[in-house]
């Protein structure tokens, strides 16, 4: 009975035989060849026909065309489908199989191969319409594609540009993504972005492929010429190429051999291409004498909080500079000679944040001026210049001049800057003298014998007087030292360095406790840089690491300590901006090592 049913199914299939398309393999891989087969029943081939023609599209290319005649045997599914469709035909059927050997494009996704044509009775006929096929990544190819794309490839020295980091995972990607090197080189000042919020999304028209991209960093070149951003390197795990494995098993004294296809996980590496950047030198034509070195679009303002004051009072000059040049770094304007004013070291505050697609750096400078004497004075104007690459021209902004009126104060200006002197007995005021003269106050005899011994004739008097001299000198020295210390911003900053360091490491420990790895690395990196700045009174923020190493060497710090600082800054920056996080133990070890390094610098 079973044979009868199969025979009926085969007969029904033969009755419905029509031209059909098939592929000679289950997986079509990018860049590889495959066979697209057109199965044409012989009894349906037109008599007046020419050879077949395929018009390829989307990067597919024809290698060669083969043909052969074969007997098509139906499978069970085809027999059942044909049987229940009501067809009436017998057995298998003969067909001519045209095999188009094609090479797939390098891209992946679902694309149309093209269309197949045949000329019948001198007329070109379309046999297939568009032929869609899915192209997949070869197992021998990378399962992860990474790219680094600069916003500009030609910039001026000091001009800001950004680089975008992109990821593309293919279906044989298994995870374990870890950055091994994301160094941008020594020729750029860099502001890195936080990649923790990078999101992977499905690639349209593909199977199990994901992609993500984000601004990785904003850079400014420190010199002109042909510079390079080195490759960013990553490691990950992918599914390896299928392999046929033979296994021999023994059972009942007999040996059996079996074959199976296995795919093992493979750890591999990939990297971004080298990025070549052409950095043009700044033009010399039209360069202002007070050019600040900034390149970009800047704004500048300066003004005093008041221009009328008294001797002994202070007025504050506030300067604001904002621009999109070197990330985190702005040069100071050249200040004029303030003439009849005393000044203390200025206060600087630098902030940077991402606005739109650029890093905007803002610098606020406060200068405190004390007039030396009364009068009317003129403070000259202050200018600030920069090069605007979009306009290819230098620009200059001005503020001032200012007319200042100083009135006489209650105390002289010189007294503000002098140490206090010892004060004698308070002078008798006029009112007190008048009061004493209003009455006669008698001196009453207390003892029968008055003591007429003068105080200076006493040994105790001279002992107390001698002890008072060094006490006075000590107090005077302490007061002067304290005032000098408070007026010296560098000494104040250095004195608070260790206290500020404890606060920064407290923030790092809190981030570690919360499991916020990005905040931990940011606290460690900024803490180490700020600590070095506090101890040396140098602004290390915005410097390249070679510049930092050079400045530290000038301060007499040991080479091994400088190397350790450079290595830990690189580790913190790398861990902070990598798309994956180290383990909790690795984070704790990094915190301990950076704390130990700072203790050695004390």
MARMIDO-484565 format. One record per atom (N, C-alpha, C, CB): x, y, z. Coordinates in steps of 0.2 Angstrom, whole numbers, plus 5000, padded with zeros to 4 digits. Glycine has a CB too. Example, Ala and Ser with C-alpha at 12.3 -4.5 7.8 and 13.67 -1.06 7.14 Angstrom:
// residues 2
506649725039/506249785039/506649845039/505749785045/506449895035/506849955036/506450005039/507049975029/
This chain:
// residues 602
500449945000/500050005000/500450065000/499550005006/501050065004/501450125004/501750134998/502050105009/501950084994/502250094987/501750134982/502550034984/501150114983/500650134979/500550214980/499950104980/500550234986/500450304988/501050344986/500450314996/501750324987/502250354984/502250364977/502950324986/502050314973/502050314966/501550364964/501850244963/500950364967/500450414965/500650494966/499850404969/501050494972/501350564973/501850584968/501650564980/502250544966/502750554961/502450574954/503250494960/501950534953/501550554947/501250624947/501050494945/500950634952/500650704953/501150764953/500250714960/501750754955/502250804955/502550814948/502850784959/502650764944/502850764937/502350804933/502950694934/501750794935/501150834931/501250904932/500550804933/501550934938/501551004939/502251034938/501251014946/502650994935/503351014934/503451084930/503850964930/503751134933/503851194930/504551224931/503351244933/504751274927/505451294929/505551324936/505651354924/506051304939/506151324946/506851344947/505951274951/506951384953/507651404955/507851374961/507651484955/508551364962/508751334968/509551354969/508651254969/509751354975/510451364976/510851304978/510551424981/511451294976/511851234977/512151224984/512351224972/511951274989/512251264996/511751305001/512951294996/511751285007/511351315012/511551385014/511251275018/512151405014/512451465016/512851505010/512851465022/512651565008/512951595003/513351655007/512551634998/514051645006/514551695010/514751745006/515051655013/514851805009/515151865006/515851855003/515151925010/515851874996/516551864993/516651794990/517051884997/516251744991/516351674989/515851664983/516151624995/516051604979/515651584974/515151534976/516151554968/514551534972/514051484973/513651474967/513551514979/513251424967/512951404960/512151424961/513051334959/511951464956/511151474956/510951434950/511051554955/510451384952/510251334947/509551354945/510351264950/509451354938/508751354935/508651284932/508751414929/508151254935/507851184933/507351194928/507651144939/507451174922/506951184916/506751114914/507251234911/506151094915/505851034912/505951034904/505151014914/506250974902/506350974895/505750974890/506750904893/505250954893/504650954889/504351024889/504050904891/504651074893/504351144893/504851194889/504251164900/505451164887/505951204884/505651234877/506551174883/505651294876/505451314869/505851294863/505351394869/505651284858/506051264852/506451314849/505651234846/506151374848/506451434845/506751474851/506051474840/507351454854/507651494859/508351504858/507451454866/508651544862/509351554862/509551544869/509551634861/510251544870/510551534877/510251584882/511351534877/510351564888/510051604894/510551664895/509951564900/510251714898/510651774900/510451794907/510551834894/510951814911/510751844917/511051914918/511051794923/510651954920/510952024921/510952034928/510452074918/511552034931/511752044938/511652114941/512452014940/511552114947/511552184951/511852174958/510752204951/511852234961/512152234968/512752204969/511552204972/513252204964/513952184966/513952104964/514052194973/513452074962/513552004960/513852004953/512851964960/514351954952/514651944945/514651874943/515351964946/514551864936/514451794934/515151764932/514051794927/515351704935/515951674933/515951634927/516251634939/515451594927/515351544921/514651514921/515851494920/514351494916/513751454915/513851384913/513251494910/513551344916/513551264915/512851244914/513951224920/512751184910/512151154909/512151084909/511751184903/511651044911/511650974911/510950944911/512150944916/510850884908/510150854909/510150804914/509950824902/509650804918/509650764924/508850734925/509850794930/508750684928/508150664930/507950684937/508050584930/507450724938/507250754944/506850704948/506950824943/507050684954/506750644958/506350684964/507150584961/505750674964/505350714970/505550694977/504650724968/505550744981/505550724988/504850714991/505950774993/504850684997/504250675000/503750735001/504350645007/504050795003/503650855003/503350874997/504050905006/503750864992/503450884985/502950844983/504050894980/503050774984/502550724982/501850734986/502750654983/501850754992/501250764996/500950824993/501350765003/501250874992/500950944990/500650934983/501550994990/501050894979/500750884972/500150844972/501250864967/500150794976/499650744976/498950774978/499850684981/499050814984/498450844986/498150904982/498450864993/498550924977/498350984973/497950954967/498951014970/497950884966/497450854961/497750844954/496850904960/498450854954/498850844947/498850764945/499550864948/498850754939/498850684936/499450674932/498250674933/500050654934/500550634930/500950584933/501050704929/501450554930/501750494932/502550504933/501650434927/502850474938/503550464939/503850534940/503850424934/504550524939/505050584939/504950614932/505750574941/505350674931/505450704925/506150724923/504950764925/506250724917/506950754914/506950824914/507050714907/507450854916/507550924916/508250944914/507350954922/508251004911/508951034910/509151084915/508951074903/509651074918/509851114924/510451164922/510151074930/510251234922/510751284920/511051304927/510351344916/511651304927/512051324934/512451394932/512451274936/512151444935/512551504935/513051514941/512051564935/513651504939/514151514945/514351584946/514851474943/514151614952/514151684953/514651694959/513451714955/514851754959/515251774965/514851824969/515951804963/514851814975/514451864980/514851924981/514251824986/514451974982/514852044984/515052034991/514352104984/515552084993/515852085000/515252105005/516452135000/514752145004/514252165008/513852105010/513852225006/513552115016/513052065018/512352095019/513252035025/511852045019/511152075019/510752035013/511152145018/510152055012/509752025007/509652075001/508952015010/509952044996/509952084989/509652044984/510652104988/509552084978/509352044972/509952034968/508852094968/509951964966/510551944961/510451974955/510551874961/509851984952/509752014946/509151974943/510352004941/509151964936/508551934932/508851894927/508051984930/508551834925/508751794920/508251794914/508651714923/508551804908/508151814902/508351754897/508351884899/507851744893/507951704887/507551734881/507651624888/507951724875/507651754869/507251694866/508151774864/506551704865/506151654862/505751684856/505551624867/505851654850/505551684844/505751754843/504751674844/506351764844/506651834843/506451884848/506551854836/506151864853/505951914858/506251894865/505151914859/506551944868/506851934875/506251934880/507351994876/506351874884/505851864889/506151854896/505451794887/505851884901/506051884908/505751814911/505851944912/506251774913/505951714916/505851714923/506451654914/506251754927/506251754934/506051814938/506951734936/506051874935/506051934939/506651944944/505351934943/506551984949/507151994953/507251924958/507052054958/507851914959/508051854962/508351874969/508451804958/507951874975/508251894981/508651834984/507751914986/509251854987/509651804991/509951834997/510151774986/510051805002/510351825008/511051815008/509951795014/511551865009/512251855009/512451855016/512651905005/512851805019/513051805025/513851815026/512851745029/514051835031/514851835032/515151775033/514951875039/515751765029/516051705030/516351685037/516651705024/516351625039/516651605045/517351625046/516551535047/517751625040/518451645040/518551715041/518751615034/518051755040/518151835040/517951855047/517651865035/518151915049/518051945055/517251945057/518352015056/517151925063/516451935065/516252005068/516251885071/516752045069/516652115071/517052165066/516952125078/516652215064/517052265060/517052325064/516652275054/517552365065/517652425068/517952475064/518152415074/517652535064/517852595060/517952655064/517352605055/518452695062/518552765065/518552815060/519252765069/518052855060/517952905055/518052975057/517252895052/518553015055/518653085057/518153125053/519353105055/517953185057/517453235054/517853275049/517253275059/518553275049/518953315044/519553275043/519053385046/519853275037/520453245036/521053295034/520453195030/520753365034/521253415033/521053475037/521253435025/521553485042/521353545047/521953585048/521153505054/521853645051/522353685053/522653665060/522153765054/523253685061/523653665068/523253695073/524353685068/522953655078/522553685084/521853675083/522753745085/521653665076/520953665075/520653595078/520753665067/520053605080/519653545083/519253505078/519153565089/519353435078/518953395074/518753335078/519353375068/518253295076/518053235080/518153175076/517353245082/518153115080/518153055077/517653005080/518853015078/517252975075/516752935077/516952855077/516152945072/516852825082/516952755083/516352705081/517252735090/516452665076/515852625074/515952545075/515652635067/515452505077/515552435078/514952405073/515452415085/515152345070/514652305066/514752235068/514752325059/514352205071/514452135073/514052085068/514152115080/514352035066/513951985062/513751925065/514451965056/513351885062/512951825065/513451775069/512551795060/514051775067/514551725070/514951765076/514951695066/514751825078/515051855084/514751825090/514851935083/515151805095/514851775101/514951825107/515251715102/515351875107/515351925112/516151925115/514951895118/516151945121/516851955124/517252005121/517251885123/516852065119/517252115116/517652155122/516652165113/518252165120/518652205125/519152245121/519052155130/519252305123/519752355120/520452335122/519552425120/520952335118/521652325120/522052385119/521952265117/521852425115/522252485114/521852535110/522852475109/521752595114/521352655111/521652715111/520652655114/522352715110/522752775110/522752815104/523552755112/522652875105/522552925099/523252955097/522052975100/523752935100/524452955098/524653015102/524452975091/525253035101/525553095105/525553165102/526253075107/525253165096/525253225092/524553265093/525353215085/524153245097/523453275098/523353285105/522953235095/522953345107/522653355113/521953325112/522653435115/521753285117/521153245116/520653255122/521353175116/519953255120/519453255125/519053195123/518953315125/519053145127/518653085126/517953085128/519053025129/517553045124/516853045126/516752975130/516353045120/516152975134/515952915138/515552865133/515652935144/515852805132/515452765127/515052715131/516052725124/514952725138/514452675141/513752675139/514452695149/513552725136/512852725134/512752705126/512552795135/513352685123/513252665116/512752605115/513952645114/512352605111/511752555110/511852525103/511052595111/511852455103/511852415097/511152405095/512152355098/511052415088/510352405085/510452365079/510052475083/509852325077/509852275072/510052315065/509252245071/510352285061/510552315054/509952295050/511252285051/509652335046/509052325042/509252285036/508752395040/508852235035/508952185029/509452135031/509152225024/509652125037/510152065038/509852025044/510852105040/510251965044/510051915050/510551925055/510051845046/510351935061/510651935067/511351975067/510851865069/511252035064/511852085063/511652145067/512052095056/512152175071/512052235075/512552285073/512052215083/512352345075/512852405073/512752455079/512752425066/513252495080/513252555085/513852595083/513352525092/513652665084/514252715083/514152775088/514252735075/514652805089/514652865094/515252905093/514552845101/515152965094/515753015094/516252985100/515553085096/516852965098/517352945103/517752995106/517752895100/517953045102/518453095105/518453155100/519153065105/518653215103/518753275100/519553285100/518353335102/519853305095/520553315095/520753375092/520953255091/521353405094/521753455091/522453445090/521653525095/522753455084/523453435082/523853485086/523553435075/524453465088/524953505092/525453535087/525153475098/525453505081/525953525076/525753515069/526653485077/526053545064/525853535057/526153475054/525953605053/525953455048/526253405044/525753345043/526853375048/525953285041/525553235040/525553185046/525753195033/525053185050/524953155056/524553095055/524753195062/524653045060/524252985060/523952975067/524652925058/523252945066/522952915072/523052845072/522152935073/523452815076/523552745076/522952695077/524052725081/522952635075/522352595075/522152575082/522552525072/521452575083/521152555089/521152475089/520452585090/521352445094/521352365094/520852335099/522052345095/520552285097/520052255101/520152175100/519252275098/519852145105/519852065105/519152045107/520352035109/518951985104/518251965105/518251885103/517752005100/517651855104/517551785103/517051775097/517351745109/517251735092/516751715087/516751645086/517051755080/516251625082/516051555080/516551535074/515351545078/516951485075/517451465070/517151425064/517951415073/517551415059/517251385053/517051305055/517851385048/516551285051/516351215053/516851165050/515651205049/516951115055/517451065053/517150995054/518051075058/517350955049/517050885050/517550845054/517050845043/517150815060/517550775065/517350705064/517450805072/517850655064/517750585063/517850555070/518150555058/517350515072/517450485079/517350405078/516950515084/517750375081/517750295081/517550275088/518450265080/516950235088/516750205094/516650125093/515950235095/516750095099/516750025099/516149995103/517449995102/515849945100/515249925103/515249845102/514649955101/515249805107/515149735106/515749705102/514549715102/516349735103/516949705099/516949735092/516949635099/516549775090/516549805083/516649885084/515849795080/517049905079/517149975078/516750015073/517949985076/516450065076/515950105072/516350175071/515250115075/516250205065/516550265063/515950315061/517050265057/515950375064/515450425063/515750495062/514950425069/515350535058/515650595056/515050645059/515750605049/515350705061/514950755063/515250825062/514750755071/514850875061/515050945059/515050985066/514650975054/515651015068/515751045074/515951115073/516151015079/515751165077/516051235076/516251255083/515551285073/516851275084/517151295090/517251365091/517851255092/517151395097/517351465098/518051485097/517051485105/518151545094/518851565093/518951635095/519051555085/519451645099/519651715101/520051745096/519951715108/519851805094/520251835088/520251915090/519951825082/520651945085/520752015086/520552055080/521452035088/520452115081/520352165075/520552235077/519552155073/520552275072/520752345073/520552395068/521552345073/520552455069/520252505064/520852525060/520052565068/520752545054/521252565049/521652625052/520952585042/522252635050/522652705052/522252765049/523352695050/522152815052/521852875050/522452925048/521352905055/522452955042/522953005040/522653065041/523252985033/522953115044/522653185045/523153235042/522453195052/522953275038/523453325035/523353395039/523253345028/523853415043/523753475047/524153535044/524053455054/523853585042/524153645039/524353695044/523553675034/524953725043/525153775047/524753835047/525953795046/524753875052/524353935052/524753995047/524253965059/524354025044/524654075039/524954135043/524054115035/525554155040/525854215043/525654285041/526654205042/525254285036/524954345033/524454375038/524754345026/524454435040/523954455045/523954435052/523254445042/524454405054/524454375061/524554435066/525054325061/524154435070/524254495075/524854485080/523654505080/525154535082/525754535087/525554495093/525954605088/524954505095/524754475102/524354405101/524354525106/524454375095/524054315094/524154265099/524354275087/523554235102/523554195108/523754125106/522854205111/523754105100/523854035099/523253985098/524254005104/522654015099/521953985099/521753985092/521454015103/521453925090/521153915083/520453885084/521653865079/520053925081/519353905081/518853965081/519153865088/518253955084/517754015084/517754035092/517053995081/517954095093/518054115100/517654185102/518754125102/517454185108/517154255111/517654275116/516454245113/517654345117/518054375122/517754435125/518754395120/517754435132/517454495136/517854505142/516754485137/517954575144/518354585150/518054655153/519054595148/517954655159/517654715162/517754715170/516854725161/517754775173/517854785180/517254785184/518254855182/517154765190/516554765194/516454835196/516654725200/516954885196/516754955197/517454995195/516654965205/517355055194/517855105192/517955165197/517755125185/517555165202/517555215207/517655175214/516955265207/518255195218/518355165224/518855205228/518655095223/518955185234/519355215239/520055175240/519055235246/520555215242/521155185244/521055135249/521755235246/521255075249/521155015253/520654965251/520955045260/520254985246/519754945243/520054915237/519054985241/519654855234/519954825229/519354825223/520054745230/519654825217/519154815211/519354745208/519154875207/518854715204/519054645201/518954655194/518554595204/519454635190/519354625183/519154555181/520054645179/518654545178/518354485176/518454475168/517654475178/518754415166/518954405159/518554335158/519654405158/518254335152/517854275150/518054255143/517054285151/518354195142/518554175135/518154105134/519354175134/517854105128/517554045126/517654025119/516754045128/517753955118/517853935111/517953865110/518553975108/517953845103/517953775102/518653745099/517353755096/519153775101/519853755099/520053695103/520353815099/520653705106/520953655110/520553635116/521653675113/520353565116/519853545121/520153555128/519653475120/519853595133/520153595139/520653645140/520253535142/520853685135/521453725136/521353795132/522053695133/521453855136/521453915133/521953955136/520753955135/522353995131/522854035133/522654095137/523354055127/523054125141/522854195144/523054255140/523254195151/522654305140/522754365137/523354405140/522154405136/523654445136/524154485138/523854545142/524654505133/524054545149/523754595153/524154665152/523654575160/523854715153/524254785153/524654795159/523854845151/525054845159/525454865165/524854905169/526054915164/524754885175/524154915179/524454975183/523954865184/525054995182/525355055184/525255065192/525055115181/524755115194/524755135201/524255085205/524455205201/524255025203/523854975206/524254915208/523254945202/524154885214/524454825216/523954765214/524654825223/524254705212/523854645210/524154585214/523854635203/523654535215/523854475217/523754425212/523354455224/524054365213/524054315207/523254305205/524354245209/523154305199/522454295197/522154225198/522354305189/521454225198/521154155199/520854135192/520554165204/521054075191/520854045184/520353985185/521454015180/519853985181/519353925181/519253905174/518653955185/519353845173/519253815166/518653765166/519853785163/518253765162/517653715161/517653695154/517053745164/517453635152/517253615146/516653565146/517953575143/516253575140/515753525140/515553525132/515153555143/515153465131/515053455124/514353495122/514953375122/514453535117/513853575115/513753555107/513953645116/513253525105/513153505098/513653445097/513153565094/514053465092/514553415090/515253435091/514553405082/515353485096/515953515098/516053515105/516053585094/516653515107/516853525114/517053605115/517453485117/516653635119/516653705120/517053715127/515953745121/517653755127/518053765133/517953835135/518753755132/517753845142/517653915144/518153925150/516953925147/518453985149/518954005155/518754075158/519754015151/518754075164/518554135168/519154155172/517954125173/519454215171/519954245175/519754305179/520554265170/519954305185/519854355190/520454385193/519354335196/520554455191/521154485194/520954545199/521554525187/521254545205/521054585210/521654645210/521054555217/521354705210/521854765209/521654805215/521754805203/522254835219/522254875224/522554945222/522554845231/522255005223/522555065221/523055085226/522055125221/523655115224/524155135229/524055205232/524855135225/523655245228/523555315230/522955335227/524155355229/522655395229/522055425226/522255455219/521755475231/521755465215/521855505209/521455475203/522655495207/521555495197/521155475192/521655435187/520755525188/521455375185/521955335181/521655305176/522255275186/521955285170/521755255165/522055185164/521855295158/521655135164/521955065162/521855045155/521555005167/522355035152/522355025144/521954965142/523055005142/521754965136/521254915133/521654845133/521054925126/521254785133/521554725133/521254695127/521254675139/521654655123/521454625117/521654555117/521854655111/521254515113/521354445112/521254425105/520854405117/521754385102/521654365095/521654285094/522254395091/521354265089/521354195087/521254185080/520754155091/521354125077/521354115070/520654075069/521954075067/520254095065/519554065063/519654025057/519054115063/519653955057/519753915051/519253925046/519953845053/518653935049/518053935044/518053995040/517353935048/518354055042/518454115039/519154115036/518354175043/519654075038/520354075036/520654145037/520354055028/520454165043/520754235044/520854245052/520254295041/521254285054/521354305061/520854355063/522054335062/520554345069/520054395072/520354415079/519454355073/520154475081/520354515087/519754545090/520954565086/519754535097/519254565101/519554605106/518754515105/519254665108/519554715112/519054735118/519754775108/519354755124/518954775129/519254835132/518754715134/518954885135/519254945138/519354995132/519954925141/519755045134/520055065141/519555085146/520655115140/519855085153/519455105158/519755165162/519355045163/519255215164/519455265168/519255255175/519155335165/519755255179/519655235186/519755295191/520055175188/519255305195/519355365200/519455335207/518755415200/519955355211/520155325217/520155385222/520855295217/519755375227/519655425233/520155405239/518955445235/520255455243/520655445249/520255395253/520955505252/520555345256/520255305261/520455315268/520355235259/520155275273/520355285280/521055265281/519855245284/521355215277/521955195279/522355195272/522055125281/523055215273/523455215267/523455145263/524155245268/523555145257/523655085253/524255045255/523655095246/524755085257/525355045259/525355005265/525955095260/524855025270/524754995276/524454925275/524355035281/524154915269/523754845268/524354795267/523354855262/524854815264/525354765262/525954765267/525654785255/525954795273/526454795277/526254755284/526654865280/526754725287/526554685293/526454735299/527154645295/526054715303/525854755309/526454765313/525254725313/526454825317/526954845321/526754845328/527354915320/527154835333/526954835340/526654905342/527554825345/526054895346/525754955348/525854975355/524954945347/526055045356/526155065363/525555085367/526655125363/525555115372/524955135376/524555185372/525155175382/523955175373/523455215369/523555295370/522755195370/523555335365/523655405366/523055435370/523755445360/523155485374/522655515377/522255565372/522855555383/521655555372/521255595367/521055655370/520555555365/520855705366/520755775368/520155775373/520555815362/519655735372/519055735376/519255715383/518555685374/519755665384/519955635390/520355695394/520355575389/520755735390/521055785393/520655835396/521555825388/520055855393/519655905395/519255875401/519055915390/519155815401/518855785407/519255785413/518655705406/519955775412/520355775418/520455845421/521055745416/520355895416/520455965418/519855995422/520656005413/519255955422/518655975425/518655975433/518055945422/519155935435/519155925443/519855915445/518655865445/519955925451/520655905454/520655845458/520955965459/521055795456/521055725459/521655725463/521055675454/521555715470/522055715475/522455645475/521855735482/523055645476/523455585477/523455575485/524155595474/523155515487/523155505494/523755465496/522555465496/524055475501/524655435504/524355365506/524955475509/524655315503/524455245505/524855225511/524455205499/525455225510/525955205515/526355255518/526455145512/526655245524/527055295527/527655305523/527255275534/527855255520/528555255516/528355245509/529055215518/528455295504/528355285497/528955245494/528255355494/528755205489/529255165486/529455205480/528955095484/530055235480/530255275475/530755235470/530655335478/530755165470/531255135466/530955135459/531355055468/531255155454/531055155447/531055085444/531555195442/530555065440/530455005437/531054975433/529854995433/531355025429/531954995425/532554975429/532155055420/532554995436/533054975440/532954905443/533155025446/532454875441/532254805443/532554755438/531454795444/532854705441/533054645436/532454615433/533454595441/531954605436/531354575433/531054615427/530754565439/531154675428/530854725422/531254705416/530954795424/531954705417/532354685411/532354615408/533154705413/532154575413/532054505411/531454495406/531954455417/530854535409/530254535405/530354565398/529654565409/530754625398/530854665392/531254615387/531254725394/531754585390/532154545385/531754485382/532754515389/531354455386/530854405384/530354425378/530554365389/530154485379/529654515374/529954525367/529354585377/530554545367/530854555360/530854495356/531654575361/531054435358/531054375353/530254355352/531354315356/529854365357/529154355356/528854395351/528754365363/529054465351/528754515346/529054495339/529054585347/529654475338/529954455332/529554385329/530654435332/529454345334/529154275332/528454295329/529054225337/528054335333/527354355331/527354395324/527054395336/527854435324/527854475317/528054435311/528454535318/528554385312/528654345307/528054295305/529254295309/527754275310/527154225309/526654265305/526854205315/526454325307/525954365303/526154375296/525854435307/526754395295/527054415288/527054345284/527754445288/527254295287/527254235283/526554205281/527554175287/526054215286/525354205285/525054245279/524954205291/525254305280/524954355274/525254335268/525054425276/525954325268/526254305261/525954235259/526954295263/525854195263/525554125261/524854135258/525554075267/524454175261/523754185259/523754225252/523354215264/524254265251/524254305245/524554265239/524654375246/524954215241/525254165236/524754115234/525954145238/524454115229/523954065227/524253995226/523554085220/524953995224/525253935223/525353895230/525953945219/525553935235/525653905241/525053875244/526053955246/524553915244/523853895246/523653835243/523353955245/523753835236/523453775232/523953715234/523553785225/524553715235/524953665237/524853635244/525753685237/524653685249/524453665255/523853625256/524453725260/523353635251/522753605251/522753535247/522153645249/523353525244/523353465239/523153405242/524053465236/523453385248/523353325251/522553315254/523753315257/522353375256/521653375258/521153355252/521453435262/521253395247/520853385241/520953315238/521053435236/521553285239/521653215236/521253165240/522453195237/521153175247/520753135251/520053135248/520753145258/519753195247/519053205244/518953165238/518953275244/519453175233/519453145227/519453065227/519953165222/519853035231/519852965232/519252945236/520452945236/518952985240/518252965243/517752955238/518053015248/517753005233/517252995227/517452935223/517353055223/518052915222/518252855219/517952795222/518952855218/518052795229/517852735233/517052725233/518052735240/516752785233/516052785233/515752755226/515752855234/516152775220/515952755214/516052675213/516352785208/516652655216/516752585217/516252545220/517452565220/516052575226/515452545230/514852535226/515352585237/514652585222/514052585218/514052545212/513852655217/514652525210/514752485204/514852525198/514252435204/514952595199/514952635193/515652645191/514652705195/515852595186/516552595184/516752655180/516652535179/516352685176/516552745173/516652805177/515952765168/516252815182/516352865187/517052855191/515752875192/517152785193/517852775196/518452795192/517852695198/518452775186/519052795182/519052865181/518952755175/518552905180/518552975179/518853005186/517853005178/518652975191/518853005198/519652995198/518452975204/519852935197/520552915197/520952965192/520652845196/520752965186/521153005181/521153075183/520852995174/520553105184/520553175186/520853195193/519853205186/520853145198/521153155204/521953155203/520953095209/522153105199/522953105199/523153175195/523153045194/522853195190/523053255186/522953315191/522553265180/522353325194/522253375199/522753375204/521553375202/522953325207/523453315212/524153345210/523553245215/524353325204/524953345201/524953425200/525153305194/524353445198/524253515197/524353555203/523653535193/524053525208/524053565215/524753565218/523553525220/525053505217/525753505220/526253545217/525953435220/526153555210/526653595206/526453665204/526853555200/525853675205/525553745203/525553745195/525853805206/525553695191/525553685184/524853655182/526153645181/524553685177/523953655174/524053605169/523553715171/524053535172/524153485167/523553465163/524353425172/522953485165/522353475161/522453505154/521753495164/522353465149/522453495142/523053475139/522353565142/523553455143/524253435140/524253365138/524753445146/524653355132/524753285130/525253255135/525053285123/525253185135/525653155140/526353165139/525453075139/526653175133/527353195132/527453265135/527553195125/526953305134/527053375138/527153365145/526553425135/526653325148/526653315155/527353285157/526053265157/527553235154/528153205156/528753255156/528353145151/528753295151/529253345150/529253395156/529253385143/528653415158/528553465163/528753435170/527853495164/528553365171/528753335177/529553325178/528453265177/529853305172/530553305172/530953365174/530853275165/530653425172/530953485173/530953495181/530553545170/530353475184/530353475191/530753435195/529553465193/531153395192/531553345196/531253285198/531853385201/530753265196/530453195198/530753145194/529653195196/530853085198/531253025195/530853005189/531252975200/531352975184/531052945178/530552885179/531652925174/530752845184/530252785185/529552815188/530552735190/529552865192/528952895194/528552925189/529052945200/528952965184/528552995178/528252935174/529053035174/528652885173/528452825169/527752795172/528952775168/527752785179/527252755182/526652805181/527352745190/526752865182/526152915181/525852915174/526352985183/526252905169/526052905162/525652845161/526652905157/525952785164/525552715163/524952715166/526052665166/524852745172/524252745175/523752795172/524252765183/523952845170/523452895166/523252855160/523852955164/523652825156/523452785150/522952735152/524052755147/523052695158/522652645160/521952665162/522952605166/521952725166/521252755168/520852775162/521452815173/521252815157/520852835151/520652785147/521352885147/521052735146/520852675142/520252635145/521452625141/520252625152/519752585155/519052635155/519952565162/519152695156/518552745156/518152745150/518852815158/518552745144/518152755138/518152685134/518552805134/518352635137/518252565133/517552545133/518652515136/517252515128/516552495128/516352435133/516352475121/516852405136/516752355141/517152375148/516952285139/516952345153/517252365160/517652305163/516652375165/518252315166/518552265169/518152235175/519252295172/518452185178/518052155184/518152195190/518352085185/517752185195/517752215201/518452215205/517252195206/518752155204/519452155207/519952195204/519652075207/519852195197/520352235193/520252315195/520252225186/519652335196/519452405198/519752415205/518752415198/519652375209/519952385216/520652385216/519752325221/521052345212/521752345211/521952415208/521952285207/521652435203/521852505200/521752555205/521352515194/521252555209/521152615215/521752605220/520452605218/521852545222/522452545227/523152565224/522452465229/523252545218/523852565214/523952645214/523952535208/523352675211/523452745210/523452785217/522752775207/523152755223/523252785229/523952775231/522752755234/524252725230/524952715232/525452755228/525152635231/525252765222/525752815218/525652885220/525452805210/525052905222/525052975225/525352985232/524252995226/525352925236/525752935242/526452935241/525652865246/526752905236/527452915234/527652985232/527652865229/527153025229/527253095227/527253145233/526753105222/527053125239/526953175244/527653195246/526553145250/
